[in-house]
Amino acid sequence: MTTKEYLDDVLKSQRLSDDSKELKDLQNHRVDVEKLLRAEFEKSSPTIRYGGSKAKGTLIKEAYDLDVICYFPNDDTSAGETLEDIYSNVCKALEKNYFVFRKNSALRLQSKDQKSGNRDFHIDVVPGRYTDDAKSDCFIYQSGAEKTRLKTNLDVHVDHVKNSGVVDAIRLLKLWKVRKSLPVKQFVWELLIMKLLKDKKSKSLAEQLEYVWTEIKNAEEPIKVEDPANPSGNDLSKALDSGIWHTLSALATITLNAIENSGWEAVFGPTKRPEGTKRADVLTQAVSAATVRTKPWSDSVK
């Protein structure tokens, strides 16, 4: 099997088809969430739609979380006077049917059914308020942050990734990040990948991945990225601070060495599970190249 065939197989193994059980479950739960929010905020008529990896085409089976945005009109106050009010009121509405875990800007949903083990629905609801009648730019709340609101634009983010020309590289590097438990927020990670591969779109997938890891390995300081929806207003420097960058650089070095010494399976593992092999065993093989591990980051995967 060639390197191209192998990486294509890895991508294929991480694909969630429209008729997959996982995606059908996500979509069914999303319908339930929307019904609840529309009933609760009937007077507000919020915009409710997909965001995150589902909208951008970067879903992988190993981290198939679904972002559902719930944005209110700019002149609406019935959902809350402030962004914090909106965030809290959406949380209270969701708590009628779900256990809700508050993240920086999102609300993570979990089942209240103990028989199902209070399972995670893989859904994050992101409340916000449009900045004007155009319903393009939006403010979302940031809990515990020095700057308690963040200006963003979902359509800009989605288009930026979908039309980047390097979606396959993003999906594989997302898988790498997830398996290494890297503490980097997914959108910042995507911005870094797109910046590094801006002039490498014609290269093979293997060359793109190795280039990203090499650039990270060789950069003494974190590589700066900008939010395309608000380049001067959103400071993303903390998302790639020196501590996180040191971990990234170390793991990039380990990964490049693994490829040189043992080939690509040392990075992503076998693409087909041998008969009688448990999935956990396959994942153990897949992360065998990693000797530096970090704790999961609550907002890292989307």
Secondary structure, DSSP 8 states (H G I E B T S, - for coil): --HHHHHHHHHHHT---TTSHHHHHHHHHHHHHHHHHHHHTTTT--EEEEEHHHHHT--BTTB--EEEEEEE-TT--TT-SSHHHHHHHHHHHHTTTSEEEE-SS-EEEE---GGGTS-EEEEEEEEEEESSTT--SEEEE-TT-SS-EEEE-HHHHHHHHHTSS-HHHHHHHHHHHHHTT----HHHHHHHHHHHTTT-TTS-HHHHHHHHHHHHHH-SS------TTSTTT---GGGG-HHHHHHHHHHHHHHHHHHHHH-THHHH--SS--TT--HHHHHHHHTTT--------TTS--
